[in-house]
Amino acid sequence: MLRFASGAFTAIAGVLEFYWNQLGLSSVTGREFWMLALEALVVTALLGWALSAMNLPPVKKRAFWLSVPLLVLITLLQVHQIGNPVRTGAKLEAQIDGAVYSDVKQAGSPQLLIVPTISIRNTGEPSIVERFDLSIHLPNGTTIHGDRQGIPERLDIPFSDGSTLAVFGDDSLERRTSHPIQRGGTARGRLAYVFSSLRSEELGAEGTYCQLTMLDAWGRPYATQLTGTGSFYASATEVRDIVGLRSEIKSK
């Protein structure tokens, strides 16, 4: 009888473990699961010993060893879940609110500077956001990744029409997301990238878009895109005010 009970219990536990993990109903896997299974077997054995004095008929004994281990195991798993809830992680929703661009010189070489404004909302667990990467996708299929620059305390961006936009390091998105974004909270800020093999006129080509990727505290990737029409600004006078960000505009 004991050999039959052990075999039945092992088969039931194996099937339950497979479906439990496949359905994502619990974080219990591997050694933790089998520790719970052992506890269930011990509890069942104690119950069987307590009922042995009742001299149950063979049919009821088999029913006991088939059903009770499963019920005990499910109960232990539920108790484990209550005490160790599954962490779902962050749920980020990012969008690029706009981007200014300017042809500048860096170390004597022409560069394209792009400064996007990004909003990130979190509807999940508190999380930092990091590993920001901005890439420009051209109509011919070429993808160019920018070189991320730290925004200093003050960054003056000159434009071809003579206007100037000043942005500030306090509004750096990297700084604002180095602390966890709380559930229901939003982080908004700016990033800066330079592209050495890209010119401003290429941004206006039909089909060109930029993509920003990032990672949350769990290492999960997120991405958001910005198309060219009405999204890239080549003049300080086109920049709109955004709540929570500071900027100084000087027109020609």
C-alpha angles and dihedrals in degrees: 000000000000091000090050091049093048092050093047092048093049092051093048093046092048093052091045093050092052096051093038091058095039092054092045092232094141143016089227109120140148116347095008092055094049091047087057090046090053090050089051091051092051092048091048092049090052091050090048091051091050091051095045090085089063091066095223119197116258093255093057092044091055090047089051094053092046099048109027098059090054093048092048092048093050090050091051091048091052091050089049090051093051091051095041109034117194113257108228094191130215125331108205129190111190131183135176107233092194142306136230121211136191138175105241139165121244121182087350094303127109113252136175112234117203121185112186125191112221135189120200121190122192121205095169136057119328111278143167118232123220147149095065114189126181120198133179117219115204125204091250091062097259116142119201121190119210127230106242115231128199112242109236124218087278128013119188113203114198121205132204092248090061097256123126132209120200118202126182137228092233087070094054109133090214090061094045095050095045084086118059118272104230124230107283092012130123130214118201127184150121135270130194129216134173124208117200097188099044133081130203095246090062091064091066095057114115111258095026116130139161127228129203120202129188143165131232126217090277092055093250115148127233130184138191131182138213123200123212102245111097093341107088117065122204096182134055090227090065094057113106125212114263121199112251096018128099124214138161119213125199117185123201 
